[in-house]
Amino acid sequence: MTKISSYKKISLLAAAMLGVALLGGCATTDEMNKAQSSADQAAQKADQANAAAAAAKTEADQAAQKADQANTTADQAKSTADSAKAEADKAMQEVDALAEKIDRMFKKTMQK
């Protein structure tokens, strides 16, 4: 089943109404050909608009996919940074504990 766009529906409806109006006024073959030509041009422009819209949607979908990938990469980088910070904090605690131990040992040696 072929999906007809709203642009195409509107242009076909306009062509049909124009045809009925021309027939009601005893239109000539030339007038009918002009009306058909106008309707064909409108349908062609509607098809071009549909193609442009489809291309824009494809580009938008690709941009959204790239944004999702960038978010995933950013989340991974944040996770790595958080892990590195946790390890650095742990190392600093160990350094502080060793510094206290050295201070206590130094004070004991000074008292003797």
C-alpha positions in Angstrom: 0.0 0.0 0.0 1.5 3.3 -1.0 1.4 6.1 1.5 0.3 9.4 0.0 1.6 12.5 1.7 -0.5 15.3 2.8 1.1 17.6 0.2 0.1 15.2 -2.5 -3.4 14.8 -1.2 -3.9 18.6 -1.2 -2.5 19.0 -4.7 -4.7 16.1 -6.1 -7.7 17.6 -4.3 -7.0 21.0 -5.8 -6.5 19.5 -9.2 -9.8 17.6 -8.9 -11.7 20.8 -7.7 -10.2 22.8 -10.6 -11.1 20.1 -13.0 -14.7 20.1 -11.8 -14.9 23.9 -11.9 -13.5 23.9 -15.4 -15.9 21.2 -16.5 -18.8 23.0 -15.0 -17.9 26.0 -17.1 -17.5 24.0 -20.3 -13.7 24.1 -20.2 -11.7 23.6 -23.3 -9.1 20.9 -23.8 -6.4 23.5 -23.5 -7.7 24.6 -20.1 -7.9 21.0 -19.0 -4.3 20.4 -20.1 -3.1 23.5 -18.3 -5.0 22.4 -15.1 -3.5 18.9 -15.4 0.0 20.4 -15.9 -0.4 22.6 -12.9 -1.6 19.6 -10.8 1.4 17.6 -12.1 3.8 20.3 -11.1 2.2 20.6 -7.7 2.5 16.8 -7.2 6.1 17.0 -8.3 6.9 19.7 -5.8 5.1 17.8 -3.1 7.2 14.8 -3.9 10.4 16.9 -3.7 9.2 18.3 -0.4 8.6 14.8 0.9 12.1 13.7 -0.3 13.7 16.7 1.4 11.7 16.0 4.6 12.8 12.4 4.6 16.4 13.4 4.1 16.2 15.9 7.0 14.6 13.2 9.2 17.5 10.8 8.3 20.0 13.4 9.2 18.2 14.2 12.4 18.1 10.5 13.3 21.9 10.2 12.6 22.5 13.3 14.8 20.5 11.8 17.6 22.4 8.6 17.3 25.7 10.5 17.5 24.5 12.4 20.5 23.5 9.1 22.2 27.0 7.8 21.5 28.6 11.0 22.8 26.5 10.7 26.0 27.6 7.1 26.4 31.2 8.1 26.0 30.8 10.9 28.5 29.2 8.6 31.0 32.1 6.1 30.6 34.6 9.0 31.0 32.8 10.2 34.2 32.8 6.7 35.6 36.6 6.4 34.9 37.2 9.8 36.5 35.1 8.9 39.5 37.1 5.6 39.9 40.4 7.4 39.6 39.3 10.0 42.2 38.3 7.3 44.6 41.7 5.6 44.2 43.5 9.0 44.6 41.4 9.6 47.8 42.4 6.2 49.1 46.0 6.8 48.4 45.9 10.2 50.1 44.4 8.5 53.2 47.2 6.0 53.2 49.8 8.8 52.9 48.2 10.7 55.8 48.2 7.5 57.9 51.9 6.9 57.1 52.7 10.5 57.8 51.1 10.2 61.2 52.9 7.0 61.9 56.3 8.6 61.0 55.5 11.6 63.2 54.7 9.3 66.2 57.9 7.3 65.6 59.9 10.5 65.3 58.5 11.8 68.6 59.3 8.6 70.3 62.9 8.7 69.1 63.2 12.3 70.3 62.0 11.4 73.7 64.7 8.8 74.2 
